[in-house]
């Protein structure tokens, strides 16, 4: 999986349910044609990332088919999650 582009927006949490700062990322992702995530129209990963003084974590995410705008039911593997958090953290600095 390769992240080719991103859009990020800081989110406001008036409820205070999630501590720290939250950001919504929309990542353009490329995968090999033989990957189960591959779609003809392209792939996006939409996620909410929370940062507090202790750590950063993905609060919610889902893959989307760019052409149909439909959510895809796939989970991130641990190494992918670590890679994505590092990418997002780097883009906020």
Backbone as a chain_set.jsonl record, in Angstrom:
{"seq": "XXXXXXXXXXXXXXXXXXXXXXXXXXXXXXXXXXXXXXXXXXXXXXXXXXXXXXXXXXXXXXXXXXXXXXXXXXXXXXXXXXXXXXXXXXXXX", "coords": {"N": [[0.847, -1.168, 0.0], [0.565, 2.168, -0.891], [0.66, 5.546, -0.049], [-0.457, 8.233, -1.84], [-1.394, 10.82, -1.856], [-2.909, 13.365, 0.202], [-5.469, 14.863, 2.275], [-6.095, 16.969, 4.966], [-7.85, 17.863, 7.922], [-8.382, 19.719, 10.832], [-10.39, 18.726, 13.534], [-13.212, 19.803, 15.426], [-14.192, 19.093, 18.69], [-16.806, 19.406, 20.423], [-17.977, 17.986, 22.476], [-16.027, 16.774, 23.989], [-15.471, 14.111, 24.246], [-13.391, 12.575, 23.167], [-10.124, 12.78, 24.162], [-7.573, 15.253, 23.646], [-6.224, 16.43, 20.474], [-8.007, 16.132, 17.403], [-7.923, 14.876, 14.093], [-9.102, 14.757, 10.778], [-8.302, 12.709, 8.15], [-8.02, 12.253, 4.672], [-6.885, 9.946, 2.651], [-5.299, 9.22, -0.381], [-4.807, 6.131, -1.799], [-2.718, 3.679, -3.216], [-2.735, 0.393, -4.423], [-1.46, -2.846, -5.312], [-2.561, -4.591, -8.28], [-3.242, -7.243, -7.753], [-3.982, -7.219, -5.128], [-6.447, -7.605, -2.586], [-7.779, -5.287, -1.943], [-7.796, -3.758, -4.21], [-9.35, -1.589, -6.525], [-10.921, -0.646, -9.565], [-11.594, 2.048, -9.9], [-10.028, 3.405, -8.091], [-8.745, 4.026, -4.746], [-9.518, 5.163, -1.487], [-8.646, 6.13, 1.832], [-10.288, 6.971, 4.622], [-9.882, 8.541, 7.664], [-9.94, 9.121, 11.225], [-7.783, 10.642, 13.367], [-6.436, 10.737, 16.585], [-4.661, 12.778, 18.832], [-2.93, 12.977, 21.846], [-1.232, 13.972, 24.895], [0.081, 11.626, 25.531], [0.031, 9.681, 23.435], [-0.671, 8.795, 19.979], [-3.455, 7.811, 18.005], [-5.513, 5.824, 15.833], [-8.815, 6.552, 15.599], [-11.085, 5.969, 14.145], [-11.756, 4.467, 10.982], [-12.187, 3.908, 7.439], [-12.109, 2.234, 4.315], [-12.66, 3.444, 1.008], [-14.181, 3.079, -2.162], [-13.197, 5.032, -4.759], [-14.558, 5.635, -7.129], [-17.264, 4.715, -6.901], [-17.919, 5.69, -4.432], [-18.521, 4.073, -2.323], [-18.284, 2.49, 0.858], [-15.796, 0.158, 1.844], [-15.416, -3.04, 3.256], [-12.882, -3.656, 4.919], [-10.047, -4.351, 6.964], [-7.286, -2.687, 8.555], [-3.975, -3.929, 8.697], [-1.697, -4.531, 11.419], [0.926, -3.521, 10.895], [0.385, -1.821, 8.756], [-1.283, 0.039, 9.976], [0.51, 1.228, 11.779], [2.29, 2.377, 9.932], [0.59, 4.215, 8.647], [-0.152, 5.928, 10.757], [2.364, 7.049, 11.317], [2.857, 8.362, 8.87], [0.728, 10.265, 8.849], [1.258, 11.7, 11.207], [3.723, 12.822, 10.528], [2.907, 14.593, 8.539], [1.587, 16.526, 9.958], [3.465, 17.944, 11.319]], "CA": [[0.0, 0.0, 0.0], [1.324, 3.41, -0.983], [-0.135, 6.768, 0.075], [-0.006, 9.116, -2.911], [-1.851, 12.188, -1.612], [-3.742, 13.452, 1.398], [-6.122, 16.098, 2.703], [-6.266, 16.874, 6.415], [-8.607, 18.938, 8.54], [-8.503, 19.596, 12.283], [-11.792, 18.601, 13.898], [-13.626, 20.374, 16.693], [-14.96, 18.134, 19.482], [-17.467, 20.158, 21.495], [-18.404, 17.097, 23.562], [-14.875, 16.391, 24.791], [-15.462, 12.651, 24.423], [-12.045, 12.101, 22.85], [-9.131, 13.727, 24.657], [-6.542, 15.67, 22.714], [-6.607, 16.974, 19.173], [-8.454, 15.148, 16.412], [-7.765, 15.279, 12.7], [-9.671, 13.868, 9.773], [-7.452, 12.556, 6.985], [-8.49, 11.534, 3.499], [-5.652, 9.505, 2.004], [-5.354, 8.483, -1.646], [-3.989, 4.946, -1.603], [-2.543, 2.778, -4.355], [-2.39, -0.993, -4.095], [-1.204, -3.685, -6.484], [-3.78, -5.153, -8.881], [-3.576, -8.537, -7.165], [-4.388, -7.001, -3.737], [-7.9, -7.681, -2.42], [-8.301, -3.922, -1.833], [-7.733, -3.083, -5.504], [-10.573, -1.231, -7.247], [-10.626, 0.025, -10.832], [-11.769, 3.493, -9.77], [-9.111, 3.978, -7.114], [-9.011, 3.709, -3.35], [-9.268, 6.186, -0.481], [-8.76, 5.741, 3.23], [-10.749, 8.09, 5.443], [-9.646, 8.179, 9.053], [-9.858, 10.132, 12.273], [-6.594, 10.395, 14.178], [-6.454, 11.498, 17.831], [-3.364, 13.012, 19.465], [-2.903, 13.567, 23.173], [0.148, 14.067, 25.384], [0.659, 10.291, 25.707], [0.212, 8.945, 22.183], [-1.584, 9.064, 18.868], [-4.147, 6.575, 17.649], [-6.605, 5.913, 14.872], [-10.086, 6.401, 16.299], [-12.028, 5.358, 13.21], [-11.311, 4.512, 9.592], [-12.798, 3.012, 6.464], [-11.677, 2.34, 2.924], [-13.736, 3.793, 0.09], [-13.978, 3.017, -3.605], [-13.306, 6.42, -5.212], [-15.523, 5.768, -8.227], [-18.648, 4.514, -6.463], [-18.06, 6.333, -3.116], [-19.0, 3.069, -1.371], [-17.338, 2.023, 1.87], [-15.361, -1.222, 1.675], [-15.283, -3.676, 4.565], [-11.547, -4.217, 5.089], [-9.349, -3.865, 8.154], [-5.854, -2.452, 8.445], [-3.087, -4.807, 9.437], [-0.952, -3.777, 12.427], [2.033, -2.784, 10.283], [-0.212, -0.747, 7.954], [-1.754, 1.048, 10.92], [1.717, 1.922, 12.251], [2.775, 3.173, 8.803], [-0.348, 5.313, 8.403], [-0.007, 6.879, 11.866], [3.63, 7.754, 11.097], [2.647, 9.268, 7.728], [-0.132, 11.37, 9.27], [1.995, 12.482, 12.201], [4.731, 13.569, 9.774], [2.247, 15.662, 7.775], [1.108, 17.553, 10.886], [4.609, 18.656, 11.904]], "C": [[0.895, 1.235, 0.0], [0.367, 4.594, -0.916], [0.412, 7.758, -0.94], [-0.396, 10.572, -2.698], [-2.696, 12.19, -0.349], [-4.387, 14.834, 1.528], [-6.358, 15.922, 4.19], [-7.028, 18.092, 6.928], [-8.688, 18.686, 10.042], [-9.986, 19.619, 12.628], [-12.029, 19.256, 15.259], [-14.48, 19.335, 17.415], [-15.619, 18.868, 20.639], [-17.892, 19.286, 22.675], [-17.259, 16.733, 24.488], [-14.774, 14.902, 25.041], [-14.072, 12.077, 24.186], [-11.06, 13.168, 23.298], [-8.114, 14.049, 23.579], [-7.105, 16.245, 21.437], [-7.015, 15.849, 18.241], [-8.317, 15.738, 15.027], [-8.433, 14.248, 11.813], [-8.742, 13.886, 8.561], [-8.219, 11.824, 5.899], [-7.24, 11.223, 2.69], [-5.964, 8.806, 0.685], [-4.351, 7.345, -1.527], [-3.918, 4.15, -2.9], [-2.14, 1.408, -3.837], [-2.169, -1.748, -5.398], [-2.519, -4.28, -6.997], [-4.191, -6.48, -8.266], [-3.982, -8.437, -5.681], [-5.91, -7.027, -3.648], [-8.544, -6.307, -2.286], [-8.38, -3.199, -3.176], [-9.131, -2.825, -6.058], [-10.17, -0.467, -8.497], [-10.652, 1.542, -10.692], [-10.822, 4.163, -8.799], [-9.606, 3.748, -5.695], [-8.658, 4.894, -2.457], [-9.373, 5.553, 0.899], [-9.125, 6.993, 4.005], [-10.561, 7.679, 6.894], [-9.663, 9.391, 9.966], [-8.717, 9.717, 13.179], [-6.652, 11.301, 15.402], [-5.044, 11.582, 18.396], [-3.606, 13.545, 20.863], [-1.467, 13.558, 23.661], [0.838, 12.707, 25.517], [0.945, 9.578, 24.39], [-0.719, 9.455, 21.098], [-2.205, 7.73, 18.471], [-5.213, 6.867, 16.597], [-7.893, 5.608, 15.624], [-11.084, 5.65, 15.429], [-11.445, 5.451, 11.809], [-12.195, 3.63, 8.734], [-12.215, 3.308, 5.083], [-12.89, 2.663, 2.071], [-13.285, 3.607, -1.349], [-14.205, 4.433, -4.132], [-14.391, 6.599, -6.27], [-16.962, 5.693, -7.732], [-18.971, 5.225, -5.151], [-18.618, 5.377, -2.068], [-17.891, 2.687, -0.408], [-17.04, 0.548, 1.626], [-15.057, -1.803, 3.052], [-13.946, -4.415, 4.674], [-10.916, -3.601, 6.321], [-7.874, -3.632, 7.835], [-5.094, -3.515, 9.232], [-2.262, -3.937, 10.386], [0.172, -2.946, 11.82], [1.523, -1.634, 9.409], [-0.682, 0.387, 8.853], [-0.573, 1.883, 11.432], [2.258, 2.851, 11.168], [1.89, 4.397, 8.57], [-0.258, 6.362, 9.509], [1.27, 7.698, 11.679], [3.497, 8.76, 9.95], [1.852, 10.485, 8.167], [0.576, 12.285, 10.259], [3.039, 13.367, 11.513], [4.11, 14.749, 9.023], [1.731, 16.772, 8.671], [2.236, 18.386, 11.472], [5.007, 19.827, 11.051]], "O": [[1.846, 1.338, 0.776], [-0.623, 4.639, -1.646], [1.597, 8.089, -0.915], [0.206, 11.466, -3.293], [-3.143, 11.14, 0.111], [-3.913, 15.822, 0.969], [-6.774, 14.852, 4.633], [-6.865, 19.204, 6.426], [-9.018, 17.583, 10.477], [-10.746, 20.423, 12.089], [-11.154, 19.258, 16.125], [-15.39, 18.758, 16.82], [-15.047, 18.945, 21.727], [-18.141, 19.803, 23.764], [-17.489, 16.416, 25.655], [-14.066, 14.471, 25.951], [-13.627, 11.194, 24.92], [-11.144, 14.32, 22.872], [-7.829, 13.226, 22.709], [-8.301, 16.514, 21.328], [-6.45, 14.756, 18.278], [-8.558, 16.925, 14.806], [-8.351, 13.043, 12.051], [-8.435, 14.947, 8.018], [-8.973, 10.891, 6.175], [-6.615, 12.116, 2.118], [-6.801, 7.904, 0.64], [-3.186, 7.565, -1.194], [-4.921, 3.97, -3.59], [-1.314, 1.284, -2.933], [-2.639, -1.332, -6.456], [-3.471, -4.449, -6.235], [-5.377, -6.811, -8.259], [-4.289, -9.451, -5.053], [-6.59, -6.524, -4.543], [-9.75, -6.177, -2.498], [-8.979, -2.127, -3.26], [-9.986, -3.711, -6.064], [-9.187, 0.274, -8.487], [-9.834, 2.241, -11.29], [-10.819, 5.39, -8.697], [-10.743, 3.329, -5.478], [-7.63, 5.544, -2.647], [-10.091, 4.574, 1.102], [-8.362, 7.959, 4.04], [-11.015, 6.614, 7.313], [-9.432, 10.523, 9.541], [-8.68, 8.598, 13.691], [-6.892, 12.501, 15.273], [-4.321, 10.587, 18.436], [-4.4, 14.467, 21.049], [-0.568, 13.174, 22.913], [2.064, 12.65, 25.606], [1.988, 8.941, 24.244], [-1.455, 10.424, 21.288], [-1.583, 6.673, 18.58], [-5.732, 7.977, 16.488], [-8.042, 4.537, 16.212], [-11.834, 4.802, 15.914], [-10.726, 6.397, 11.487], [-12.865, 2.724, 9.229], [-11.883, 4.443, 4.742], [-14.003, 2.223, 2.358], [-12.155, 3.935, -1.709], [-15.296, 4.98, -3.969], [-15.069, 7.626, -6.289], [-17.789, 6.523, -8.107], [-20.139, 5.358, -4.785], [-19.132, 5.817, -1.039], [-16.725, 2.573, -0.785], [-17.926, -0.218, 1.247], [-14.501, -1.118, 3.91], [-13.887, -5.637, 4.54], [-11.217, -2.462, 6.68], [-7.295, -4.287, 6.968], [-5.528, -3.94, 10.302], [-2.143, -2.731, 10.171], [0.352, -1.786, 12.193], [2.164, -0.586, 9.333], [-0.5, 1.56, 8.527], [-0.661, 3.109, 11.503], [2.642, 3.985, 11.456], [2.395, 5.492, 8.322], [-0.286, 7.559, 9.226], [1.255, 8.914, 11.866], [3.978, 9.888, 10.057], [2.25, 11.617, 7.893], [0.494, 13.509, 10.15], [3.211, 14.528, 11.882], [4.742, 15.798, 8.893], [1.458, 17.868, 8.183], [1.981, 19.435, 12.064], [5.95, 20.543, 11.386]]}, "num_chains": 1, "name": "protein.A"}
